[in-house]
């Protein structure tokens, strides 16, 4: 069977429910999550290009770019757009408390990365890479649609990113080669944060991810039973049903 061109959202959809994937569904983050992600990415990229600009100017520009990417002006009321921008500003304030320039130095902004699993290629979204002044450990920024540790650690995207990034730093006793910083936005706009290191990588789990991708390549799909999801395809979700 030929390989597939996949995104994070599409692979997560297949892991969640193969029928959801079959009907073209995705598993993506909330509006709050996307606004926080785009703002952080635009800000980081802009700060690398214009290091002399002050934070307020760069944040304003980043918020404008994120609002355009999320189509706030066309899909939401003016009051909703203002509220979302305010929440995102507060989110960034919390972000700087964790990743302040006194501790972290930016290496790169958003970095597209393509991982090969079985015959398929998966586009990974790396929001930025930082390092500290103390050692060579890569600090990789990654946004997740999940808000609980169980889902984050078992997310195949987490393992694929860690597996990709650890190859860029030599192994050193006593410290990890890469730390994946997981970021998300709660519904109220507050920042969610956790992290995982390469110690979380399990070769057997990487093999299981490959096995799931091979199922996907064979177009193997079946409804989840019992299904507790709210899904736009629920009324036509039957085994063997065409798209």
C-alpha positions as CSV (number, residue, x, y, z in Angstrom):
1,X,0.0,0.0,0.0
2,X,1.3,3.5,-0.8
3,X,2.2,5.9,2.0
4,X,0.1,8.9,3.1
5,X,0.9,12.6,3.6
6,X,-0.3,13.3,7.2
7,X,-0.5,16.2,9.6
8,X,-0.5,16.1,13.3
9,X,-4.3,16.7,13.4
10,X,-4.9,13.8,10.9
11,X,-2.8,11.3,12.7
12,X,-4.4,12.2,16.0
13,X,-7.8,11.7,14.4
14,X,-6.9,8.2,13.3
15,X,-5.6,7.3,16.8
16,X,-8.8,8.7,18.3
17,X,-11.2,7.0,15.8
18,X,-10.3,5.4,12.5
19,X,-13.8,6.3,11.2
20,X,-13.3,9.9,12.0
21,X,-10.1,9.8,9.9
22,X,-11.9,8.0,7.1
23,X,-14.5,10.7,6.8
24,X,-11.8,13.5,6.7
25,X,-12.0,14.6,10.3
26,X,-9.2,16.1,12.4
27,X,-8.3,16.3,16.1
28,X,-7.2,19.9,16.5
29,X,-6.9,22.5,19.3
30,X,-9.5,25.0,20.5
31,X,-9.6,28.6,19.3
32,X,-7.8,29.7,22.5
33,X,-5.1,27.2,21.8
34,X,-4.6,28.3,18.2
35,X,-4.5,32.0,19.2
36,X,-1.9,31.3,21.8
37,X,0.1,29.1,19.4
38,X,0.1,31.6,16.5
39,X,0.9,34.5,18.8
40,X,3.8,32.7,20.5
41,X,5.2,31.6,17.1
42,X,4.9,35.0,15.4
43,X,6.4,36.7,18.5
44,X,9.4,34.3,18.6
45,X,10.0,34.7,14.9
46,X,9.7,38.5,15.0
47,X,12.0,38.7,18.1
48,X,14.7,36.8,16.2
49,X,14.4,39.1,13.2
50,X,14.1,42.4,15.2
51,X,16.0,41.9,18.5
52,X,16.0,45.7,19.1
53,X,12.2,46.1,19.1
54,X,10.5,46.3,22.4
55,X,8.2,43.5,23.7
56,X,5.0,45.5,23.5
57,X,5.5,46.3,19.8
58,X,6.3,42.7,18.9
59,X,3.4,41.4,20.9
60,X,1.0,43.8,19.1
61,X,2.2,42.6,15.7
62,X,2.0,39.0,16.8
63,X,-1.6,39.4,18.0
64,X,-2.6,41.0,14.7
65,X,-1.1,38.1,12.7
66,X,-2.7,35.5,15.0
67,X,-6.1,37.2,14.7
68,X,-5.8,37.0,10.9
69,X,-4.8,33.4,11.0
70,X,-7.8,32.5,13.2
71,X,-10.1,34.8,11.2
72,X,-11.4,36.6,14.3
73,X,-12.6,39.6,12.3
74,X,-14.7,37.5,9.9
75,X,-16.0,34.6,12.0
76,X,-16.6,36.3,15.4
77,X,-18.3,39.3,16.9
78,X,-16.2,42.3,17.8
79,X,-16.6,41.7,21.5
80,X,-15.5,38.1,21.2
81,X,-12.4,39.2,19.2
82,X,-11.4,41.7,21.8
83,X,-11.9,39.1,24.6
84,X,-9.8,36.6,22.8
85,X,-7.0,39.1,22.2
86,X,-7.1,40.0,25.9
87,X,-7.0,36.4,27.0
88,X,-4.0,35.7,24.7
89,X,-2.1,38.7,26.0
90,X,-2.5,37.3,29.6
91,X,-1.4,33.9,28.2
92,X,1.7,35.5,26.9
93,X,2.4,37.1,30.2
94,X,2.4,33.7,31.8
95,X,4.6,32.3,29.0
96,X,7.3,34.9,29.6
97,X,7.4,34.0,33.3
98,X,8.4,30.5,32.2
99,X,10.6,31.2,29.2
100,X,12.1,34.6,30.1
101,X,15.2,35.8,28.3
102,X,17.2,35.8,31.5
103,X,17.0,32.0,31.3
104,X,16.4,31.0,27.7
105,X,17.9,32.1,24.4
106,X,15.9,31.6,21.2
107,X,17.5,29.4,18.6
108,X,14.7,29.3,15.9
109,X,11.1,30.2,15.5
110,X,8.5,27.8,14.0
111,X,10.2,24.9,12.5
112,X,8.5,22.6,10.0
113,X,9.7,19.0,10.4
114,X,8.7,15.9,8.5
115,X,9.0,12.5,10.1
116,X,8.8,9.3,8.2
117,X,6.9,6.4,9.7
118,X,6.5,3.2,7.7
119,X,5.8,4.5,4.1
120,X,4.1,7.7,5.3
121,X,5.4,11.2,6.0
122,X,4.0,13.2,9.0
123,X,4.4,17.0,9.1
124,X,5.2,18.0,12.7
125,X,4.6,21.5,14.1
126,X,7.5,22.6,16.2
127,X,6.7,26.1,17.5
128,X,10.2,27.0,18.4
129,X,13.6,25.9,19.8
130,X,15.3,27.5,22.8
131,X,18.5,26.8,24.7
132,X,19.9,27.8,28.1
133,X,23.2,29.5,28.8
134,X,24.2,26.4,30.9
135,X,24.2,23.5,28.5
136,X,23.3,22.2,25.1
137,X,20.0,20.6,25.9
138,X,17.4,21.5,23.2
139,X,14.2,23.1,24.7
140,X,11.5,22.4,22.1
141,X,8.2,24.3,22.2
142,X,5.1,22.2,21.2
143,X,1.4,23.0,21.5
144,X,-1.0,20.2,22.4
145,X,-4.8,20.0,22.1
146,X,-4.9,17.8,25.2
147,X,-5.1,19.2,28.8
148,X,-4.3,16.0,30.8
149,X,-1.0,14.4,31.3
150,X,-2.2,10.9,30.3
151,X,-3.2,12.1,26.8
152,X,-0.1,14.2,26.4
153,X,2.3,11.5,27.2
154,X,0.5,8.9,25.1
155,X,0.1,11.3,22.2
156,X,2.1,9.8,19.3
157,X,3.1,13.3,18.2
158,X,4.9,13.8,21.5
159,X,7.1,10.7,20.9
160,X,7.8,11.5,17.2
161,X,9.0,15.1,18.1
162,X,11.2,13.9,20.9
163,X,12.7,11.1,18.7
164,X,13.4,13.7,16.0
165,X,15.0,16.4,18.2
166,X,17.2,14.2,20.3
167,X,19.4,13.4,17.3
168,X,20.8,16.9,17.2
169,X,22.6,16.9,20.5
170,X,25.2,14.4,21.7
171,X,24.3,12.2,24.6
172,X,25.6,13.5,27.9
173,X,25.4,11.7,31.3
174,X,23.2,13.5,33.8
175,X,21.1,15.6,31.4
176,X,18.6,15.0,28.6
177,X,19.5,15.8,25.0
178,X,16.0,17.3,24.4
179,X,13.1,18.5,26.5
180,X,9.7,18.9,24.9
181,X,7.8,21.7,26.6
182,X,4.0,21.1,26.1
183,X,1.9,24.2,26.0
184,X,-1.9,24.7,25.8
185,X,-4.6,27.3,26.6
186,X,-7.4,26.5,29.0
187,X,-11.0,27.7,27.9
188,X,-10.5,30.8,30.2
189,X,-7.3,31.6,28.3
190,X,-4.9,30.6,31.2
191,X,-1.7,28.9,30.3
192,X,-1.3,25.2,30.6
193,X,2.3,23.8,30.9
194,X,4.0,20.5,31.3
195,X,7.1,18.9,29.9
196,X,8.6,15.5,28.9
197,X,12.1,14.4,28.2
198,X,13.7,11.7,26.1
199,X,13.4,9.4,29.1
200,X,9.7,9.1,28.2
201,X,10.7,7.6,24.9
202,X,9.9,3.9,24.7
203,X,11.1,2.0,21.6
204,X,8.2,-0.4,21.9
205,X,5.7,2.6,21.8
206,X,7.4,3.9,18.6
207,X,6.9,0.4,17.1
208,X,3.2,0.6,18.1
209,X,2.9,4.0,16.4
210,X,4.4,2.5,13.2
211,X,1.9,-0.4,13.5
212,X,-1.0,2.1,13.7
213,X,0.3,4.0,10.7
214,X,0.5,0.8,8.7
215,X,-3.2,0.2,9.5
216,X,-3.9,3.7,8.3
217,X,-2.1,3.0,5.0
218,X,-4.2,-0.1,4.5
219,X,-7.3,2.1,4.9
220,X,-8.4,0.0,7.9
221,X,-11.2,1.7,9.8
222,X,-14.0,0.8,12.1
223,X,-16.4,2.7,14.5
224,X,-15.5,3.1,18.1
225,X,-17.8,1.1,20.3
226,X,-19.4,2.5,22.4
227,X,-18.9,5.9,20.9
228,X,-19.0,8.8,23.4
229,X,-17.7,11.5,21.0
230,X,-19.6,14.4,19.6
231,X,-18.9,14.0,15.9
232,X,-20.3,15.6,12.8
233,X,-20.1,12.2,11.0
234,X,-22.2,10.3,13.6
235,X,-25.3,9.9,11.5
236,X,-23.4,8.1,8.7
237,X,-20.8,6.3,10.7
238,X,-21.2,2.6,9.6
239,X,-18.6,0.0,8.8
240,X,-17.8,0.0,5.0
241,X,-19.7,3.2,4.4
242,X,-18.2,5.5,1.8
243,X,-17.2,9.1,2.5
